[in-house]
Amino acid sequence: MQRIEARCVLDSCSKKVAKKHPKMLLISRHDSLSTTEKDFELLKDELQKLLNMYFDTEVELDNENW
C-alpha cells in the first residue's frame, strides 16, 4: 500500500503540480508533499483533485504544520 501511495504522490501528482506551478516550492517527505504557507491551499486543492482522479474515489487529506 505504501508503494502505491508513494508512486501516486511522488511519481504522478508531484510532477503534474510542478509542471503546472513551476515556481511553487515542493518538498517531498516520505509519501507526502510540503510547500510554503502561502502556497499551501493551492497545493492542497491541486493534490486533492489529482488524488481523486488517480484513485477514482474521494481521498481525504490531512495537513501538518512544521
LUMPA-346002 format. One record per residue (C-alpha): residue in three letters; x, y, z. Coordinates in pm, 1 decimal. Layout:
N
<atom><res>ala</res><east>X</east><north>Y</north><up>Z</up></atom>
...
This chain:
66
<atom><res>met</res><east>0.0</east><north>0.0</north><up>0.0</up></atom>
<atom><res>gln</res><east>284.4</east><north>238.9</north><up>81.8</up></atom>
<atom><res>arg</res><east>442.6</east><north>178.0</north><up>-259.1</up></atom>
<atom><res>ile</res><east>116.2</east><north>258.3</north><up>-436.1</up></atom>
<atom><res>glu</res><east>72.9</east><north>574.6</north><up>-230.9</up></atom>
<atom><res>ala</res><east>433.5</east><north>683.4</north><up>-286.5</up></atom>
<atom><res>arg</res><east>414.5</east><north>611.2</north><up>-659.7</up></atom>
<atom><res>cys</res><east>96.7</east><north>816.0</north><up>-685.9</up></atom>
<atom><res>val</res><east>215.2</east><north>1113.5</north><up>-482.3</up></atom>
<atom><res>leu</res><east>579.1</east><north>1126.0</north><up>-587.2</up></atom>
<atom><res>asp</res><east>578.8</east><north>991.8</north><up>-942.2</up></atom>
<atom><res>ser</res><east>247.0</east><north>1118.1</north><up>-1069.1</up></atom>
<atom><res>cys</res><east>95.0</east><north>1402.2</north><up>-868.9</up></atom>
<atom><res>ser</res><east>410.7</east><north>1592.0</north><up>-776.7</up></atom>
<atom><res>lys</res><east>524.5</east><north>1601.4</north><up>-1139.5</up></atom>
<atom><res>lys</res><east>189.8</east><north>1738.7</north><up>-1254.4</up></atom>
<atom><res>val</res><east>181.9</east><north>2004.6</north><up>-981.5</up></atom>
<atom><res>ala</res><east>543.0</east><north>2106.1</north><up>-1054.1</up></atom>
<atom><res>lys</res><east>469.4</east><north>2137.4</north><up>-1425.0</up></atom>
<atom><res>lys</res><east>154.2</east><north>2344.1</north><up>-1368.1</up></atom>
<atom><res>his</res><east>311.3</east><north>2562.5</north><up>-1093.3</up></atom>
<atom><res>pro</res><east>686.3</east><north>2573.7</north><up>-1167.0</up></atom>
<atom><res>lys</res><east>756.9</east><north>2847.9</north><up>-909.6</up></atom>
<atom><res>met</res><east>593.0</east><north>2660.0</north><up>-621.4</up></atom>
<atom><res>leu</res><east>834.7</east><north>2513.5</north><up>-368.9</up></atom>
<atom><res>leu</res><east>766.5</east><north>2139.9</north><up>-346.4</up></atom>
<atom><res>ile</res><east>943.2</east><north>1925.7</north><up>-91.1</up></atom>
<atom><res>ser</res><east>885.9</east><north>1551.4</north><up>-83.3</up></atom>
<atom><res>arg</res><east>888.8</east><north>1387.5</north><up>256.3</up></atom>
<atom><res>his</res><east>829.6</east><north>1013.5</north><up>261.8</up></atom>
<atom><res>asp</res><east>499.2</east><north>982.4</north><up>73.0</up></atom>
<atom><res>ser</res><east>383.4</east><north>1342.2</north><up>114.6</up></atom>
<atom><res>leu</res><east>445.7</east><north>1687.3</north><up>-28.8</up></atom>
<atom><res>ser</res><east>523.5</east><north>2009.0</north><up>155.3</up></atom>
<atom><res>thr</res><east>526.7</east><north>2371.2</north><up>46.8</up></atom>
<atom><res>thr</res><east>527.1</east><north>2720.9</north><up>191.8</up></atom>
<atom><res>glu</res><east>233.1</east><north>2857.5</north><up>388.4</up></atom>
<atom><res>lys</res><east>139.2</east><north>3094.1</north><up>107.1</up></atom>
<atom><res>asp</res><east>110.3</east><north>2805.1</north><up>-142.2</up></atom>
<atom><res>phe</res><east>-50.0</east><north>2556.5</north><up>95.9</up></atom>
<atom><res>glu</res><east>-413.0</east><north>2596.0</north><up>-16.9</up></atom>
<atom><res>leu</res><east>-314.0</east><north>2583.3</north><up>-383.3</up></atom>
<atom><res>leu</res><east>-112.6</east><north>2264.7</north><up>-331.9</up></atom>
<atom><res>lys</res><east>-390.2</east><north>2109.9</north><up>-123.4</up></atom>
<atom><res>asp</res><east>-653.3</east><north>2183.6</north><up>-390.3</up></atom>
<atom><res>glu</res><east>-436.4</east><north>2054.8</north><up>-675.1</up></atom>
<atom><res>leu</res><east>-332.5</east><north>1743.3</north><up>-485.1</up></atom>
<atom><res>gln</res><east>-692.3</east><north>1670.2</north><up>-381.8</up></atom>
<atom><res>lys</res><east>-808.2</east><north>1679.1</north><up>-744.6</up></atom>
<atom><res>leu</res><east>-518.7</east><north>1465.6</north><up>-867.8</up></atom>
<atom><res>leu</res><east>-554.4</east><north>1204.3</north><up>-592.9</up></atom>
<atom><res>asn</res><east>-928.0</east><north>1176.6</north><up>-650.1</up></atom>
<atom><res>met</res><east>-868.0</east><north>1118.4</north><up>-1021.3</up></atom>
<atom><res>tyr</res><east>-580.5</east><north>874.0</north><up>-960.0</up></atom>
<atom><res>phe</res><east>-774.2</east><north>655.5</north><up>-715.0</up></atom>
<atom><res>asp</res><east>-1117.9</east><north>724.9</north><up>-868.0</up></atom>
<atom><res>thr</res><east>-1261.4</east><north>796.6</north><up>-523.0</up></atom>
<atom><res>glu</res><east>-1275.0</east><north>1080.6</north><up>-271.2</up></atom>
<atom><res>val</res><east>-944.1</east><north>1096.6</north><up>-84.5</up></atom>
<atom><res>glu</res><east>-917.4</east><north>1277.3</north><up>249.0</up></atom>
<atom><res>leu</res><east>-607.6</east><north>1490.0</north><up>300.1</up></atom>
<atom><res>asp</res><east>-454.2</east><north>1595.1</north><up>627.3</up></atom>
<atom><res>asn</res><east>-210.1</east><north>1874.1</north><up>693.3</up></atom>
<atom><res>glu</res><east>79.3</east><north>1902.8</north><up>933.1</up></atom>
<atom><res>asn</res><east>240.6</east><north>2232.5</north><up>1020.7</up></atom>
<atom><res>trp</res><east>614.1</east><north>2223.8</north><up>1086.7</up></atom>
